[in-house]
Amino acid sequence: MDALLQVSVDGFRFDGSGSGSCCKPRNNLETQNQSSPPTDSPPSICQDNAPVLKYINDMLMDEEDFVEDNLALEAAERSFHELLHQPPSSESCDQNSTSFGDQDCSFPSTTTTTDSAGSLVSNGESQRKYRHRNDEEDDLENGRRNKQPAIFVSEMEELAAKFEHVLLVCKSNQEDDSSTTTTKQNPPPPNKATGRAKGSKAIKSNVVDLRSLLTQCAQAVASFDHRRATEKLKEIRSNSSNSGDGIQRLAFYFAEALEARITGIISPPLCTAFPSSTTSMVDILKAYKLFVHVCPIYVADYFAANKSIYELALNSTKLHVIDFGVLYGFQWPCLLLALSKRPGGPPKLRVTGIELPQSGFRPSDRVEETGRRLKRFCDMFNVPFEFNFIAKKWESITLDEITIIPGETTVVNCIHRLQYTPDETVSLDSPRDTVLKLFRDISPDLFVFAEINGTYNSPFFMTRFKEALFHFSSLFDMFDTTIQAEDEYKNRALLERELLVRDAMSVISSEGAERFARPETYKQWRVRLLRAGFRPAMVSREILKGAKEIVRKRYHKDFLIDGDGNWMLQGWKGRVIYAFSCWKPAEKLTRDDHIII
């Protein structure tokens, strides 16, 4: 996935094992502090995500030029059948000297074009189309003979630089302030067909209760009445669509999950807890862009987490962030920028990125790439930086594998990922409690935690199905209300697949250890954290006020942010969907039992 953006950076040391140090400077394992003179007042954590939308737009527009440069790859393809069975000729030798075999090696978004310099030729056996080569493509082919990469390094460096701007949602928070108000979502006009693309077929959803049909189908599946379940599935499919309104899309995906439960066959991209390696970085950026544009969940949680960490480390000389679920590192660039402007200069930052292993021969490939990107940010901001990584199942990680240095301010960060750790219904030892015990044994100065507020974790299928139906109905309704522009609608299916369908498929189609999505309510998480030896650290009124301001200025009026004890709650139309909180080990609490921020 991250191969599109892999670039070499001086000073990195790579380790192919499941854990190690990905990014360390060559001299003294840390970069020298060359920051600018400190400002008089501490910088604020940015509350404006408008720049991220602008920078992602620029990057995706450049992708069109990037595709044109790779047309030569498509022109270079030839099947073994054509190579072996067609008689050689001087023309064919001039046109194509390299065979890739029958495998299609073109990029997914690449299209074959025609012009005056080359015409399409068709292979009667494979029906694949090629165009005649020109001098520029011959030069590229010569480079391939010399084992030069087909994709130019300069293009990759440019894309990597664009990606850096994608994550810097706070670098330009003072620019183009007037544009921030234009993205606030308002209720759609009564006559506007929100959530449906132009030309999509009209479905008579007003005469069919799809939720009732889904429940009846689930009951038939639970009672092993395959004939009735098949009939209900047929009826649901005739009244649902993956391009319709919210309830039609919900019914379409839930029907797929029910069918997968009957057949036992789940498509590979949807059977893992996070995007597979076949999902391109461009697709990830498109989904991320759309999500932060229409929904404040990540924006508000990252704002609260980064501000809590920044204030904790305001006077620290060394900061160690242990990020369980670092994935692409979307959370950290704004914190890095704030640390670079800290009065007195930035601290020496050490990040330990912990992620689940990828399948294949390079289980740590994604987390290593994340470390390289963060290193580029720190070099940009002159922040001393060291990155270590661990790519293992979290419950198998021991305290000895995490380097803890006395005198550092240590923060454990886990945002929206702990629900994918198995609980006591899978194993009596409860891997989830094992991971929380590891958090406690690290003895961090602060534990930053955010998770989905879900009730669909029952061991009984019908109970779990009904709760999932209520929960995902709210999310599909949220997207149906807030995604209105046609260009946004094009990426809606991508966002739903990566954010919603994956979890819904797991909850409905799988049982036992194969069911990776196991959410809990925030009150259940509270009990579990208290039992693990943590005590709540109150979220300050300033953070809660800042998050509410983000939602008020930029997002739909039906989004809500409220507080309950030490929890910051986010929801849609009165239903709590996500919860954020901060915790400390019991012996590290202050006398007032909360953090002063």
N, C-alpha and C positions, 0 to 999 in steps of 0.2 A: 504493500500500500504506500509506504513512504519512499519507495524506490524512485518515484518521480522527483523527489527533492533531496536525494542523497548527494552531498557535496563534501569534499575533503576540507578540513580545517586544520591548520597547523596547531600542533600541541596536543592532539588527541592520542590516547592510547586505547586500543580496542581489545576486548576480551570476549572470546566466543563462548565462554561458559555461561551458566545461568545467572551468575552474579559477578560483579566486579566493578572496576572503575572505568567508566566510559570516557569521561572528559576531565583530564587533569592537565594543567599547564606543565611545561617541561621543567621550569625552574621553580623549585621549592613547592611544587604541587599547588601553586596558587598564583593568580595574576597580580601584578603590582597595581596598587591603587593610584590611578591617575585622574581622579575625579576633580571636577571643578570646585572652586571655593564654595563652602556651604552657604546656604541661604539663611536669612534671618528667621524664617518661620518654617515649620515642617510642612512638606508637601501633603496634599490631600489625595486620598484614593479616589480616582476618577469615577464619577457617576454617569458619564456620558458614553454611550456605545455607538454614536453616529459614525466616528471614524472607521470602526471595524467594517461597517457596511460599505463605505466608500472604497476602502482598500481591497476588500474581497471583490467588489465589482471590477476594479482595475485588473486584478489578477485573472479573473475569469475571462475578461475581454482579451487579455494577452494570450489566453489559452488558444484562441482561434488562430493567431499567428503561429503558435507553437505547433498546431496540428498541420498547418501547411508545410512546415519544414520536414514533417515526418511522412509526407506523401511518398517519398523515395522508398520508404520501408515497404509500403504496399506494392509499389512498382517492382520491387526486387523479389517478390514471392513467386515461386514456381512449384508446381506439384511434382513429386517423383514420377508420377505417371507420364507427365509431359516430357520430363527429362529422359526417361528410359525408352519410351515408345515412339517419340517423334524423331525423324531423321535429322541429324545435325545440319545446319546451314550456316553460312557466314553471317547472314542477317541475325539469326537467333543467337549466335555466339557474341555478336556485337551488342545485342540488346540485353542479354541477361547471362551472366557467368556464375551466378550463385543460386543454389536451390535451398529453400528452407523446408522442403517436404510438404506433406499435405496439411500440416498444422497452420491455421490462420494466425499470423503473427502481427496483424495490423492492430492499431489502437482502436478501442471501441468507438471513439467518436470520429475516426477517420473516414472520409468519403472519397470515392473515386471521381475525378473530374476530367473533363475533356477540354482541349483547346486546339489551336491550329497546329501546334508543334507535335501533337501526338493524338492518335485515335485509339479507341478501345478495340481490343482483340478478345475473342471469346474462346475458351477451351470447351469443346463440345462434351468432354467427359465430366468435368467438375463444374461447369457453368460459372466459373469465377472469372472476373474481368480484370484486365491489366491494360496499361497504356505503354506506348513506346518510350524508351528511355531517351533522355537528352544528355548534353555534356555535363550538366551539373550532377545528374544522377550517376553518370559514369565516374565522376570524381569521388562521389560518396562510396561507390562500390570498390574503388581502389583503396579507399580508407578502410573498408571492411576487410579486404585481403590482408592489410597490415595490422589487423586486430585492433583497430581504433573503434571507440564506441560510436554507435550510429546516432546517438543523441548527443549533441554538442554540450560540452561542459559549461560554456558560457551561457547557454540557454538555461541550464540547471541552476547556475548561480543567480541568474536574474529571477527565476521563479522562487528560489529560496529566499531572496531578499524581499520579494513580494509577500511571501508567506510570513516573514517577520512583521511586516506592517499589518497583516491580517490580525495578529494577536495583540497588537498594541492599541487596545481600545481607548487608552487613556493618554496617548502621546499628544494628541491634537484636541484635547478637550476644550481648549479655548478658541478653537477655530470653527468657523461655520456654525456658530451657536444657533443661528436662526433656523437652520435646517433640522434641528433636533425636534422641533415641535411638529414637523410635518409627518412624522412617523407614528404619532399617537393614533391608535385605532379608535374609531367612532362606530357606533352601531350602524349597520348597513341600511340603506333605504329599503322601505318595504317592498319595492318592486324590483330589487336587485337580487339576482340568483346567486347568492354568495356560495362559494365552495364548489361550483360546477364550471367546468371549462366550456368554452364555446363549442357548440356542435355535439356535445355529449348527449347520448340518448336519454330521453325523459322516461323515468320509471314511476309507475303509479304507487309511490310509497304511501300515499294518503289513504289507500284502501287496504294496506297490508301492515300488520303490526309485526315488524321484523324482530323486535325484542322478544315477543311472545313465541314467534317461530324458532328463534335461536334457543330459547329455554326448552321448548318441546323437543327439539332435535337433541339437545344435550341430555335430556331425560331418556330419550330412546337410546342414545349411545351408552349412558350409564347402566341401562338395563339390558344391554347387548341385543337390542331389537334392531338389527342391521337393516331390515327391510323398511321399517318405519323411518329410521334415521336417514336412509338414502332418499326416501320420498320427501322428507322435510328439507334435506340439503338441496334437492332439485328445486323445490319451491323457493327457498332462500336465494339461490343463485339467479333465478329468473326475476327476482325483485331487488337485487343488489348489484353494485358495481364499484370497482376500485377508482372510478372517476366521477362518482355521484356526490351527493351531499354527505354530511357526517354519518348519519345512521346507515346509509347505504354502504358506505366504505367500511364501517364497523362490521356490518353483517357479512360483507364479502370476506374480510380477513378472518373473522370468527368462524365462518363456514370452512375456510381453508384449514384452520386449526382443528376443527372437529373431524374433517375428512382425514387429516394427518393422524389423529388419534385412532380412527377406525383402521386405516391402512398400516399405521406404524412407520410411515415414510415422511421424513421432514427434510426439506431442501437444506443443503449444507450451510448457506449463508445465514440461516435463521436458527441454527441449532447451537450457537455459541453466544456467550454473554456480551461480546463486543464485536465490532465490525471485523470481518474476515480480511485476509490479506488481498483478496480480489477486489475489495472496494477501493477505488482510487482516491487519492488525496483531494482531487478536485471535487469529487462527490461529497466527501466529508466536509469540505469548506462550504459547499453549497447548502448542505443541511444545517451546518453551524450558523451560517449567515441568516438563513430564514428563521431559525429558531430564536436567535437573539433579537431578531427584528420584531417578531410577533409575540414573544413570550419572555417575561422577566425572570424566569426561574434561575437560569445559570448566572445571569447578570447580577441579580440580587445576592445569590449565595456566594459568588466569587467576591463581590464587593464586601460583604460582611466578613468573610474569611480573611481576605487580604488586609482589611483594616484592623482586624483583631491581631493578626500576626505583626503588622507594622508597629502598632502601638506597644505590643509586648517587647519588641526588639528595638525600641527607640533609643535606648542607651547601651545596647549590647555591641560588643566588638566582634563576636562570632555568632552566627546564626545557622542552625542545622534544621532543615525542613525534611521530614521523612514523609513522603507522599505515597500513600497506599492507593493505587489506581491512578498513576500519573498520566497514562495513555498518551495524548498528544501534547500535554502541557499547556492547554489553553488558559489555565488559571493564572500562570505566573508572570507573564511579561509586564503587566501593570504593577505588580508588587516590585519587580526588579527596577522599574523606572522610579517608583517612589523611594526605594532604598538608595538609588543613586543620587537623589536630591536631599537625602537626610542631612540635617545639620551635623557637622563634624565628619561627614563622609560616610560612605556605605560600610556595612560590616563585612567581614569575611564570610561569604555565603557557601554553605555546603548543602547540596540537595541529594537525598537518596531516593531515587525513583523505583518504586516497587510495582510490578505489573504481573499479570498472569502470563504464563509462557505461551507463545504461538506454536502452532503445529509446524512440523518440518524440521529442517536441520539448523535453523537459526531461531531458537525460541526467544531470544532477547533482541531481535532486530528492531522492533518498534520502539522499545524503551531506549535503545542506544541512539536511534535517530532523534528521539525527543531530547536526549542529552546534548546532542550536537546543536540543535536549534537553540536551546537555552544558553549554551556556551556562546553562540553568536550574539545573543541579546546582551549577555554580561560583558562581552568585549565591546559592544556598542556603547554601553553605559559606564564602562570602567568599574565594574563591580567584581571584586575578587571572587572566583568561582571554582567549585569542585563538584563533579557529578559522579555518583556511584549508582549502580543499578543492581536489582535482583529480579530475576524472571522465574518465579516459582509459584506453586500454589501457596496461598498465604498461610494456611494452617500448618504447612511444613517448614516455615521459616523459624529459625531459632534466634534468640537474642545475640548469640555470638556472631551471627552473620551481619549484624548491623553495627557499624563502628560508632561508638558513643565516646566522645572526648569530653572530659571534665572541663567545666568553664564555659561550654557552649550553651546558648539559649536554644533549647530543643523543642520543636513543634511537630506533632503527629497530625497529618492532614488526611482525611478520608471523606470525599465528596461523592455521594450518589453511587457508591460501589459496594458497600458492605452487604447489601441484600443478595448479592450473588455468591456469598460464602454459605455453604451448607449449614444447616442448623441441627438440632437434636433429633428431628424427625428423620434425618438421613443416617446419623451416627450417634450412638449414645454418648460419645465423647464430646459432641457438639463442636465441630470445627469453628463455628462462629464465636463461641465462648473462648476457644483457644486463641483466636486472633485478638479478641479484646484483652485477654490476659497478656498477650505479647505487647499490646499498646501500653498496658499498665506497667509491665516490667521495664519498658523503655524509660519510664518515669519522666514523661515530657513536662515542660513548663506549661504547655497548653495542648489540648487535644481538640482539633476543629473537626466537627462532624456535621454532615448533612445527608439526609436520606429521604426516599419516597415514603409517603404516609399511605401504606396499603394494607388492606384487610383480606386480600385474596391469597392467603397462605395456608388455608385449611387442608388437612390431609384427606378430606372428603371432597370428591370431584364436584358434586352439584353445588355444595356450599361455596367452593372456590370459584366455580363458573359464574354464579350469580353475582358475587362480589366483584369479580373481574369485569363483568358486563356493566355494572354501575360505574366502576372506576374509569374504564376506557371510554365509556359513553361521554364522560365529562371532558376527557382529553380530545376526542374527535369533535365534540361540540366546540371546544376552545379553538381548534384549528379552523373549523367551519366558519366561525365568527370573525376571526382575526386575519385569515388569509383571503384577501380579496383581489389583489392585483393579478393580472394574467401571468406576469413573469414570475411572481411568487407561486402561483398555482402550479406551474410546471415542475417545481421542486418539492411540491407537497408530498407526492408519493414517496420520494426519496427520504424525506424527513420522517414520514410515518413508518417506513420500513425499518429505519435505523433506530428510532426512538420508541415506537409503540408495538409494532407487529412482532418484533423479536421476543419481547417479554410475553405478549399475549399468546404467541405460539407455544412458548415454554409452559405457561400456566395451564393451558387447555389440553395440549396434545401429549404432555409428558408426565410421568410419575417417577417417584423414587429419586435416585441420584441424577437422573437425566433432566429433571426439572430444576433449572439453574436460577430462576427468578423466585425469590422467597422473601417478599417484603413484610414489614411489620408496621404497626402504627407507632407514632412517636412516643406514645405512653408506654408501649411495650419496649421500645428501645431504651427509654428512661430506666425501667426496671432492670434491664440487662446490663446497662452501663453502671448503675449503682452496685449491682451484684459483682461486677468486675473490679470494683475498687475505685471508681471515679466519683467525683462530686461535682454538681453543676457550678459553672461559672457564668454569671448573668450576662446576657447580651445587653450592652449599654443602650440607653435611650437614644444616643447619637447615631448608633448604627441602625437601630430600628427606624428612626426618623429619616435617615438617608435612604434606606431601602424603600420606604413609602414614597419618598420624593421621586425616586426613579420611576416607580410604577405610575404615579400621578401624572408626571410630565410626558411619559413616552409610550404608555401602554393602554390597553382597553380598560374602560371603567369597571368591568366585571372582574378584573383581577383584584385580589385582596392580599394584604400583608398585615398580620396581627401578631401579638405576643401572647404567650401562655407560659408564665414562669420564666425559665431560662431558654425557652424555645422561640424562634422566629418562624412563624407559619406562613406559607404561601398557598393560595388556593384560587379556585375559579367558581364563581357564582355560589359562594357559600360552602363549597366542598374543599377541605384541606387536602392538598396534593403533595406538598413537600414541606420538610421541617429542617431547620438549622439550629445548632446549639454549640456551645463551647464547654469543655470539661477540664478538670484538673485532678491529678491523683490526690487522694484524701489528705495526705500529709503536707501537700504543697499549697493548700488553700490559705487565703489570707484570713484575718480575723473576721472580716465582714462577709466572708463566704462568697465573694464575687470579685471580678476583675474590674478595676477602675480604668475606664478608657475615656 
